[in-house]
């Protein structure tokens, strides 16, 4: 309700102004209140659809290192998921979206997720691996279709309304991720209820925790965990399978086709063969400096999610205090993530992207360094909730604002851009699961610290290059309803020469 009714907006960029001035096929100011409500209905439907689906998948994925620890099968299947996503990112998103159109691509790909949830009833190599491959093939087209839908609808509606498309796209992603991130709340309520510990579980000793848990954790070393009965796993898988079916059903029944927002008029990828679409996806990375520089931060998005979902839950929750505690801690994490998705979108409009991205990086660094020095204990498990809260705040920034940043700097090239986004984020997940399954956690965490610093520098390079290209580097200092935002404008050499 706040997002729909608020009058908050970003300043219109020069590019948006040029687009509006030169657009001759769309009638200006022809936007009605009914169109406005219908537009937000579509955002909400997509949000609910993905929320239901990922309530099932993300919560089941977060339990793989705890429910299926034998030979590391649970984590290895997640690695297979993201290895397959990398391959599908290279050719499937643009091809599948071209064949099925955006809406149907979302629906079909979401139904493909249900195989992975169903495989949890009989979690063996022969069931989990094929299901992981199918899910991986579906993920990249599904996310690309979602991002294309929101970006295209924002661009189209912005031109009709005569407002900044950038502002609308940012709002869409903020609302979507605010809804999407609640998967952790509903799913972990289910997890905490179903996996309640039995009376035969004994707490580990302080010596066992110090030797095997925290930053000293390694998958092959094992750890303590409350026993989980098959009946509990079956009940959990059944509930999550129902959630996974509800998600795509909602999108199929209630989402408007993107044709209503100019899908057929888009020139991107039109008339190209499958090979040409593949080359377009690959060439977007090789020929675009922005894409190359933002790629390390995109990889970081996958690294930090994979580390928290597998390594953190196994080393700092399941090992010292039991698998039954995962649900409660992840409820706190997911609630923080969802609320922060909204809050940081509001803050960004007052201080700009750079301070928000900087804060997220600092929060991640603080958590990693503290966990490297801290040994978890049952008596101090409250600190685990604190770390989950802080990590949820930073994750909200990465998930909402990197997506929005792609939609802003790659306008008109959404499909190959978001395909690259999923490719590199999936590579981050893959690296996270493979490293976390094979090395001491302390080593992995130091690698994360180094990569985060490197990623942040790449992001800042994009901001600086964009500032030089447009002739100014804007730093939002203050903005209220009465006082316009103050900006610092630095003339580029090209702009000074033209003047």
VENZI-V314006 format. One record per backbone hydrogen bond with DSSP energy under -0.5 kcal/mol. CO is the residue of the C=O (numbers start at 1). NH is the residue of the N-H. If there is no record, write none. Layout:
BEGIN
co->CO nh->NH
co->CO nh->NH
END
This chain:
BEGIN
co->1 nh->5
co->2 nh->6
co->13 nh->17
co->14 nh->18
co->15 nh->19
co->16 nh->20
co->17 nh->21
co->18 nh->22
co->19 nh->23
co->27 nh->30
co->30 nh->32
co->32 nh->36
co->33 nh->37
co->34 nh->38
co->35 nh->39
co->36 nh->40
co->37 nh->41
co->38 nh->42
co->39 nh->43
co->40 nh->44
co->41 nh->45
co->42 nh->46
co->43 nh->47
co->44 nh->48
co->45 nh->49
co->46 nh->50
co->47 nh->51
co->48 nh->52
co->49 nh->53
co->50 nh->54
co->51 nh->55
co->52 nh->56
co->53 nh->57
co->54 nh->58
co->54 nh->59
co->55 nh->59
co->56 nh->60
co->57 nh->61
co->58 nh->62
co->59 nh->63
co->60 nh->63
co->61 nh->64
co->63 nh->66
co->63 nh->67
co->64 nh->68
co->68 nh->74
co->69 nh->72
co->70 nh->73
co->72 nh->76
co->73 nh->77
co->74 nh->78
co->75 nh->79
co->76 nh->80
co->77 nh->81
co->78 nh->82
co->79 nh->83
co->80 nh->84
co->81 nh->85
co->82 nh->86
co->83 nh->87
co->84 nh->88
co->85 nh->89
co->86 nh->90
co->87 nh->90
co->88 nh->91
co->88 nh->92
co->88 nh->93
co->91 nh->95
co->92 nh->96
co->93 nh->97
co->94 nh->98
co->95 nh->99
co->96 nh->100
co->97 nh->101
co->100 nh->104
co->101 nh->105
co->102 nh->106
co->103 nh->107
co->104 nh->108
co->105 nh->109
co->106 nh->110
co->107 nh->111
co->108 nh->112
co->109 nh->113
co->110 nh->113
co->111 nh->114
co->112 nh->115
co->113 nh->116
co->113 nh->117
co->114 nh->118
co->115 nh->119
co->117 nh->120
co->118 nh->121
co->119 nh->122
co->120 nh->123
co->122 nh->124
co->124 nh->127
co->124 nh->128
co->125 nh->129
co->127 nh->131
co->128 nh->132
co->129 nh->133
co->130 nh->134
co->131 nh->135
co->132 nh->136
co->133 nh->137
co->134 nh->138
co->135 nh->139
co->136 nh->140
co->137 nh->141
co->138 nh->142
co->139 nh->143
co->140 nh->144
co->141 nh->145
co->142 nh->146
co->143 nh->147
co->144 nh->148
co->145 nh->149
co->146 nh->150
co->147 nh->151
co->148 nh->152
co->149 nh->153
co->150 nh->154
co->151 nh->155
co->152 nh->156
co->153 nh->157
co->154 nh->158
co->155 nh->159
co->156 nh->160
co->157 nh->161
co->158 nh->162
co->158 nh->163
co->160 nh->29
co->160 nh->30
co->164 nh->168
co->165 nh->169
co->166 nh->170
co->167 nh->171
co->168 nh->172
co->169 nh->173
co->170 nh->174
co->171 nh->175
co->172 nh->176
co->173 nh->177
co->174 nh->178
co->175 nh->179
co->176 nh->180
co->177 nh->181
co->179 nh->182
co->180 nh->183
co->181 nh->184
co->182 nh->185
co->182 nh->186
co->183 nh->187
co->184 nh->188
co->185 nh->189
co->186 nh->190
co->187 nh->191
co->188 nh->192
co->189 nh->193
co->190 nh->194
co->191 nh->195
co->193 nh->196
co->198 nh->201
co->205 nh->209
co->206 nh->210
co->207 nh->211
co->208 nh->212
co->209 nh->213
co->213 nh->216
co->214 nh->217
co->215 nh->442
co->217 nh->441
co->218 nh->221
co->218 nh->222
co->219 nh->222
co->227 nh->229
co->229 nh->233
co->230 nh->234
co->231 nh->235
co->232 nh->236
co->233 nh->237
co->234 nh->238
co->235 nh->239
co->236 nh->240
co->237 nh->241
co->238 nh->242
co->239 nh->243
co->240 nh->244
co->241 nh->245
co->242 nh->246
co->243 nh->247
co->244 nh->248
co->245 nh->249
co->246 nh->250
co->247 nh->251
co->248 nh->252
co->249 nh->253
co->250 nh->254
co->251 nh->255
co->257 nh->260
co->258 nh->261
co->258 nh->263
co->259 nh->262
co->262 nh->266
co->263 nh->266
co->267 nh->270
co->269 nh->272
co->273 nh->277
co->274 nh->278
co->275 nh->279
co->276 nh->280
co->277 nh->281
co->278 nh->282
co->279 nh->283
co->280 nh->284
co->281 nh->285
co->282 nh->285
co->282 nh->286
co->283 nh->287
co->284 nh->288
co->287 nh->289
co->288 nh->292
co->289 nh->293
co->290 nh->294
co->291 nh->295
co->292 nh->296
co->294 nh->298
co->295 nh->299
co->296 nh->300
co->297 nh->301
co->298 nh->302
co->299 nh->303
co->300 nh->304
co->301 nh->305
co->302 nh->306
co->303 nh->307
co->304 nh->308
co->305 nh->309
co->306 nh->310
co->306 nh->311
co->307 nh->312
co->308 nh->313
co->310 nh->314
co->311 nh->315
co->312 nh->316
co->312 nh->317
co->313 nh->317
co->313 nh->318
co->314 nh->319
co->315 nh->214
co->317 nh->321
co->317 nh->322
co->318 nh->322
co->319 nh->224
co->322 nh->325
co->323 nh->326
co->325 nh->329
co->326 nh->330
co->327 nh->331
co->328 nh->332
co->329 nh->333
co->330 nh->334
co->331 nh->335
co->332 nh->336
co->333 nh->337
co->334 nh->338
co->335 nh->339
co->336 nh->340
co->337 nh->341
co->338 nh->342
co->339 nh->343
co->340 nh->344
co->341 nh->345
co->342 nh->346
co->343 nh->347
co->344 nh->348
co->345 nh->349
co->347 nh->350
co->347 nh->351
co->348 nh->352
co->352 nh->356
co->353 nh->357
co->354 nh->358
co->355 nh->359
co->356 nh->360
co->357 nh->361
co->358 nh->362
co->359 nh->363
co->360 nh->364
co->361 nh->365
co->362 nh->366
co->363 nh->367
co->364 nh->368
co->365 nh->369
co->366 nh->370
co->367 nh->371
co->368 nh->372
co->369 nh->373
co->370 nh->373
co->370 nh->374
co->374 nh->376
co->377 nh->380
co->378 nh->381
co->380 nh->383
co->381 nh->384
co->381 nh->385
co->382 nh->386
co->383 nh->387
co->384 nh->388
co->385 nh->389
co->386 nh->390
co->387 nh->391
co->388 nh->392
co->389 nh->393
co->390 nh->394
co->391 nh->395
co->392 nh->396
co->393 nh->397
co->394 nh->398
co->395 nh->399
co->396 nh->400
co->397 nh->401
co->397 nh->402
co->398 nh->402
co->400 nh->404
co->401 nh->405
co->402 nh->406
co->403 nh->407
co->404 nh->408
co->405 nh->409
co->406 nh->410
co->408 nh->411
co->410 nh->413
co->413 nh->417
co->414 nh->418
co->415 nh->419
co->416 nh->420
co->417 nh->421
co->418 nh->422
co->419 nh->423
co->420 nh->424
co->421 nh->425
co->422 nh->426
co->423 nh->427
co->424 nh->428
co->425 nh->429
co->426 nh->430
co->427 nh->431
co->428 nh->432
co->429 nh->433
co->430 nh->434
co->431 nh->435
co->432 nh->436
co->433 nh->437
co->435 nh->438
co->435 nh->439
co->436 nh->219
co->440 nh->443
co->440 nh->444
co->441 nh->445
co->442 nh->446
co->443 nh->447
co->444 nh->448
co->445 nh->449
co->446 nh->450
co->447 nh->451
co->448 nh->452
co->449 nh->453
co->450 nh->454
co->451 nh->455
co->452 nh->456
co->453 nh->457
co->454 nh->458
co->455 nh->459
co->456 nh->460
co->457 nh->461
co->458 nh->462
co->459 nh->463
co->460 nh->464
co->461 nh->465
co->462 nh->466
co->463 nh->467
co->464 nh->468
co->465 nh->469
co->466 nh->470
co->467 nh->471
co->467 nh->472
co->472 nh->474
co->474 nh->476
co->478 nh->486
co->482 nh->484
co->483 nh->480
co->486 nh->477
co->487 nh->489
co->488 nh->490
co->489 nh->491
co->492 nh->496
co->493 nh->497
co->494 nh->498
co->495 nh->499
END
